[in-house]
Amino acid sequence: MTQNTPLSSRLPLPSEDVTLRVRSAAQLRARGVSAAQTSAQCLPGGPWQQILPGVYLLHPGPPTGRERLHGALLYAGRPPVSARRAPARLAAPGYGPGEEDAYGEAMVTGVAALALYGFAAVGPLGALHRIDVLVPRTRRLRSARFVEVLRTAVMPRAVRVGEVPVAPVERALADAVAATAEAADVRRLLTEAVREGHCEPAAVVRELSEAELLGRPAVVGAVDALLAEGRAAAEARLYAMVREHGLPDPVWNVELRLPGGPRLGAVDAYWPDHAVAVELDARAPRYGVPARRRQAEEDPQWAAYAAKREQLERLGVTVVHLTPRKLREAADQQAAVVRTALMAAADREPAAYVMVLPR
């Protein structure tokens, strides 16, 4: 395309594709539209408008939520000045020859990311006044207009929601909580994350701990509610697994005790005729301890689990250990494990008699 080509033939045509209605200066240059021509299109009453530094909306009306989102990623994804003269990379899907992978490493996080994940607590994307975008700490980029730039030393692996790169749910939650002052709002976000199966409580608490948010007054009570919600959700999945996979009905939430002897501990499900118990590992994460120390130190909760399991198995009781994540992601496999334990009961030595008491 030469400089003699009429401007009208160089301009992107109106499109239903949001990525064609919002363009960066670099993308326009790749189509032969100069900076001066772009500025002329953005004069008062013109057909275009500049919505962020170096980002243009190719129609005169207000931007939609999706257009603002795409514009935020174009703004945050701009390569640093030192890289702009490097040879062009292969074009990303949706971009023309010679155009850069326009989003770079940038990804949506915070409340905007939760809206993309479908969180009812944050409302529709178009109603948000701010879009948080995560970039590497080395980027020298300022927040602008409706875009809040967040930096991190270690970028998480982005999740694609449609064609939009989005931070994982637990990271997006932590960034949303960091910008939320009301305890009720924090509680709603964390509770919905677990209740709707977006992520596990342990992952959320770990991310909040890494962000040093657990000491905030708005967060303390919300974490307790999060863990309780996580426990309830895991129990509901366990009930559903037994029902949907045709397993025999157990007794639920009971305590086992030797006759006239000490208590052996509580289990979530027990089949007395088979001497098989299921225990959910819904331990509260040790969020008072930094992650590196959590890995190096012994976990007293896990030690208590292991001691109980060892004692029960010495008495001939088979203990099946399930985690909330396994129940959520692989219920079929977990049902097979329980069924195998029940079927194997006939081949084992009879278990010691234990009393089954309400929990």
ChimeraX attribute file (.defattr): number of C-alpha atoms within 10 A of each C-alpha:
attribute: neighborCount
match mode: 1-to-1
recipient: residues
	/A:1	10
	/A:2	7
	/A:3	10
	/A:4	6
	/A:5	10
	/A:6	10
	/A:7	12
	/A:8	9
	/A:9	11
	/A:10	17
	/A:11	14
	/A:12	15
	/A:13	11
	/A:14	11
	/A:15	10
	/A:16	8
	/A:17	10
	/A:18	17
	/A:19	16
	/A:20	18
	/A:21	20
	/A:22	26
	/A:23	23
	/A:24	23
	/A:25	19
	/A:26	21
	/A:27	21
	/A:28	20
	/A:29	16
	/A:30	18
	/A:31	17
	/A:32	18
	/A:33	19
	/A:34	16
	/A:35	14
	/A:36	9
	/A:37	13
	/A:38	18
	/A:39	14
	/A:40	13
	/A:41	18
	/A:42	19
	/A:43	12
	/A:44	10
	/A:45	9
	/A:46	13
	/A:47	14
	/A:48	21
	/A:49	23
	/A:50	20
	/A:51	20
	/A:52	18
	/A:53	13
	/A:54	15
	/A:55	23
	/A:56	24
	/A:57	24
	/A:58	23
	/A:59	16
	/A:60	14
	/A:61	10
	/A:62	11
	/A:63	18
	/A:64	13
	/A:65	17
	/A:66	15
	/A:67	21
	/A:68	25
	/A:69	26
	/A:70	22
	/A:71	29
	/A:72	29
	/A:73	27
	/A:74	28
	/A:75	29
	/A:76	28
	/A:77	23
	/A:78	24
	/A:79	19
	/A:80	12
	/A:81	9
	/A:82	7
	/A:83	10
	/A:84	12
	/A:85	9
	/A:86	9
	/A:87	9
	/A:88	13
	/A:89	11
	/A:90	13
	/A:91	14
	/A:92	14
	/A:93	8
	/A:94	12
	/A:95	16
	/A:96	13
	/A:97	14
	/A:98	17
	/A:99	20
	/A:100	22
	/A:101	19
	/A:102	22
	/A:103	20
	/A:104	15
	/A:105	19
	/A:106	26
	/A:107	27
	/A:108	29
	/A:109	31
	/A:110	27
	/A:111	27
	/A:112	28
	/A:113	30
	/A:114	28
	/A:115	19
	/A:116	18
	/A:117	16
	/A:118	15
	/A:119	19
	/A:120	12
	/A:121	17
	/A:122	19
	/A:123	15
	/A:124	15
	/A:125	21
	/A:126	15
	/A:127	12
	/A:128	15
	/A:129	12
	/A:130	17
	/A:131	22
	/A:132	26
	/A:133	29
	/A:134	25
	/A:135	26
	/A:136	16
	/A:137	13
	/A:138	10
	/A:139	16
	/A:140	11
	/A:141	16
	/A:142	12
	/A:143	14
	/A:144	14
	/A:145	13
	/A:146	17
	/A:147	21
	/A:148	18
	/A:149	23
	/A:150	22
	/A:151	17
	/A:152	12
	/A:153	9
	/A:154	9
	/A:155	15
	/A:156	16
	/A:157	12
	/A:158	17
	/A:159	15
	/A:160	12
	/A:161	12
	/A:162	8
	/A:163	9
	/A:164	18
	/A:165	21
	/A:166	27
	/A:167	26
	/A:168	21
	/A:169	22
	/A:170	25
	/A:171	22
	/A:172	25
	/A:173	23
	/A:174	26
	/A:175	24
	/A:176	20
	/A:177	25
	/A:178	18
	/A:179	12
	/A:180	15
	/A:181	13
	/A:182	12
	/A:183	16
	/A:184	13
	/A:185	17
	/A:186	24
	/A:187	21
	/A:188	17
	/A:189	21
	/A:190	27
	/A:191	22
	/A:192	17
	/A:193	25
	/A:194	22
	/A:195	17
	/A:196	11
	/A:197	16
	/A:198	16
	/A:199	20
	/A:200	24
	/A:201	28
	/A:202	21
	/A:203	14
	/A:204	24
	/A:205	23
	/A:206	22
	/A:207	21
	/A:208	23
	/A:209	20
	/A:210	16
	/A:211	14
	/A:212	15
	/A:213	18
	/A:214	20
	/A:215	11
	/A:216	13
	/A:217	12
	/A:218	20
	/A:219	24
	/A:220	15
	/A:221	15
	/A:222	21
	/A:223	21
	/A:224	13
	/A:225	16
	/A:226	26
	/A:227	23
	/A:228	17
	/A:229	19
	/A:230	25
	/A:231	21
	/A:232	15
	/A:233	20
	/A:234	26
	/A:235	20
	/A:236	12
	/A:237	15
	/A:238	24
	/A:239	16
	/A:240	14
	/A:241	18
	/A:242	19
	/A:243	12
	/A:244	12
	/A:245	13
	/A:246	11
	/A:247	14
	/A:248	11
	/A:249	12
	/A:250	18
	/A:251	16
	/A:252	17
	/A:253	18
	/A:254	18
	/A:255	19
	/A:256	22
	/A:257	18
	/A:258	14
	/A:259	11
	/A:260	8
	/A:261	9
	/A:262	9
	/A:263	14
	/A:264	17
	/A:265	16
	/A:266	20
	/A:267	19
	/A:268	19
	/A:269	24
	/A:270	25
	/A:271	17
	/A:272	16
	/A:273	12
	/A:274	20
	/A:275	23
	/A:276	24
	/A:277	27
	/A:278	21
	/A:279	18
	/A:280	18
	/A:281	17
	/A:282	20
	/A:283	14
	/A:284	17
	/A:285	18
	/A:286	17
	/A:287	17
	/A:288	12
	/A:289	14
	/A:290	13
	/A:291	14
	/A:292	8
	/A:293	10
	/A:294	14
	/A:295	10
	/A:296	8
	/A:297	9
	/A:298	10
	/A:299	12
	/A:300	10
	/A:301	14
	/A:302	12
	/A:303	11
	/A:304	12
	/A:305	15
	/A:306	12
	/A:307	13
	/A:308	16
	/A:309	20
	/A:310	15
	/A:311	13
	/A:312	23
	/A:313	16
	/A:314	11
	/A:315	15
	/A:316	19
	/A:317	25
	/A:318	25
	/A:319	21
	/A:320	16
	/A:321	15
	/A:322	19
	/A:323	16
	/A:324	23
	/A:325	17
	/A:326	13
	/A:327	22
	/A:328	18
	/A:329	11
	/A:330	11
	/A:331	21
	/A:332	14
	/A:333	12
	/A:334	21
	/A:335	19
	/A:336	13
	/A:337	14
	/A:338	21
	/A:339	17
	/A:340	11
	/A:341	18
	/A:342	19
	/A:343	10
	/A:344	13
	/A:345	18
	/A:346	11
	/A:347	7
	/A:348	12
	/A:349	8
	/A:350	14
	/A:351	19
	/A:352	14
	/A:353	15
	/A:354	20
	/A:355	16
	/A:356	17
	/A:357	13
	/A:358	10
	/A:359	12
